[in-house]
Amino acid sequence: MENQEEKKQLIIGTLKEKSVLKQKVFDNAFSSFCILKDILKTLSKDVNGSLGSIDQRIKLEYTDRSSFDAQIKVAGDILLFSMHSNIFQFDREHPAWKTSYIQKNKYNAYSGIINIYNFLADSFKYSRMDDLGYLIARIFINHENQYFVEGKRQMGMLFSNYGNEEINKKSLQIIIETAIQYSLEFDLLVPPYDTVKIATVGQVEAKIQHSRIITGKRLGFQFNSDDVLIDNSKET
């Protein structure tokens, strides 16, 4: 009976401590995601107003896909912003554990995640289900609204910010604008010849470009110079 009582108290303690903390993390991340949606909507209107009567195809188009998903079309690109509904803890190999902020309180390592993906707009327009999209950044937000961004090249941020800077509208605006600029500079490259030199009759009938070539930026090339950054390392 005593052992059962200890187990029950352990369950109660875990619910009061860890589960309540996770709910707080979720609330913070979701609140930031709602602000992010508003920024995307406003940015679309502002940019389109500045573009005037220029080619309509390059104008921004904002779409609220669901409670946890939003997208913005920028010319030939789509940036998909997706918040995960669950809360995560960094794995033990993650560099975040080396920060004094997490070392002094392990619960600071629990975060909500907002992912930013870059797709080609034509992949959705023509239902090319095998086309590739790339995770260009992800935003981590914890129970104290502290945040950092992990991502490609200029999307990377110093971990030294973690524990010293709460996420807010201004920081989200910078993240969004940086992601858009990165995507516009991130070009679609011609696939290697050997990848597409052979096609079957069936592939031709189904249109080669839809069934044979899995289209995605930098197709066929490794991201040697685009490895994930977490410390603002200089590009090589």
Residue pairs with C-beta under 8 A, 6 or more apart in sequence:
18 107
21 107
21 110
21 143
22 87
22 110
24 143
25 87
25 110
25 111
25 112
25 141
25 142
25 143
26 85
26 87
26 112
28 112
28 141
28 142
28 143
28 145
28 167
29 83
29 87
29 111
29 112
29 113
29 114
29 141
30 83
30 112
32 114
32 139
32 141
32 145
32 147
32 167
32 172
33 68
33 70
33 81
33 83
33 114
35 169
35 172
36 70
36 81
36 114
36 172
36 176
37 64
37 70
37 81
39 169
39 172
39 173
39 176
40 62
40 70
40 72
40 81
40 176
41 62
41 64
43 60
43 62
43 72
43 173
43 176
43 177
44 60
44 61
44 62
44 72
47 59
47 60
48 59
48 60
51 58
51 59
57 75
58 75
60 72
60 73
60 74
61 72
61 73
62 70
62 71
62 72
62 73
63 70
63 71
63 72
63 73
64 70
65 71
65 80
68 82
68 83
68 84
68 85
69 80
69 81
69 82
69 83
70 80
70 81
71 78
71 79
71 80
71 81
72 78
72 79
72 81
72 180
73 121
74 180
74 183
74 184
75 121
75 184
76 120
76 121
76 122
77 118
77 119
77 120
77 121
77 183
77 184
78 118
78 119
78 120
78 121
78 123
78 124
79 116
79 117
79 118
79 119
79 179
79 180
79 183
80 115
80 116
80 117
80 118
80 119
80 133
81 114
81 115
81 116
82 114
82 115
82 116
82 117
83 112
83 113
83 114
83 115
84 112
84 113
84 114
84 115
87 110
87 111
87 112
88 110
88 111
88 112
88 113
89 109
89 110
89 111
90 96
90 97
90 102
90 109
90 111
95 159
95 230
96 102
96 109
96 140
96 148
96 159
96 162
97 103
97 109
98 159
99 159
99 160
99 162
99 163
100 163
101 108
101 146
101 162
101 163
101 164
102 108
102 109
102 162
102 163
107 143
108 142
108 143
108 144
108 146
108 163
109 142
110 142
110 143
111 140
111 141
111 142
112 140
112 141
112 142
113 138
113 139
113 140
113 141
114 138
114 139
114 141
115 135
115 137
115 138
116 135
116 136
116 137
116 138
116 139
116 151
116 175
116 179
117 133
117 134
117 135
117 136
118 133
118 134
118 136
118 179
118 182
118 183
118 186
118 217
119 131
119 132
119 133
120 131
120 133
120 188
120 215
120 216
120 217
122 128
122 215
123 131
123 133
123 215
126 210
128 210
128 215
130 211
130 214
131 214
131 215
131 216
132 214
132 215
132 216
132 217
132 219
133 216
134 152
134 186
134 216
134 217
136 151
136 152
136 155
136 179
136 182
136 183
136 186
137 149
137 150
137 151
137 152
137 155
137 175
137 178
137 179
138 149
138 150
138 151
139 147
139 148
139 149
139 167
139 175
140 147
140 148
140 149
140 150
141 147
141 167
144 166
145 166
145 167
146 162
146 163
146 164
146 165
146 166
146 167
147 161
147 162
147 165
147 166
147 167
147 171
148 157
148 158
148 159
148 161
148 162
148 230
149 155
149 156
149 157
149 175
150 156
150 157
150 228
150 229
150 230
151 179
151 228
151 229
152 182
152 223
152 226
152 228
152 229
153 182
153 226
153 229
153 235
154 178
154 181
154 182
155 175
155 178
155 179
155 182
155 229
156 228
156 229
156 230
156 231
156 232
156 233
157 230
157 232
158 231
158 232
159 230
159 231
165 171
186 217
186 218
187 217
188 215
188 216
188 217
188 218
188 219
189 217
189 218
189 219
189 220
189 221
191 213
191 219
191 220
192 220
195 213
195 219
195 220
196 208
196 212
196 213
199 208
199 212
202 211
203 211
203 212
209 215
213 219
218 226
225 235
225 236
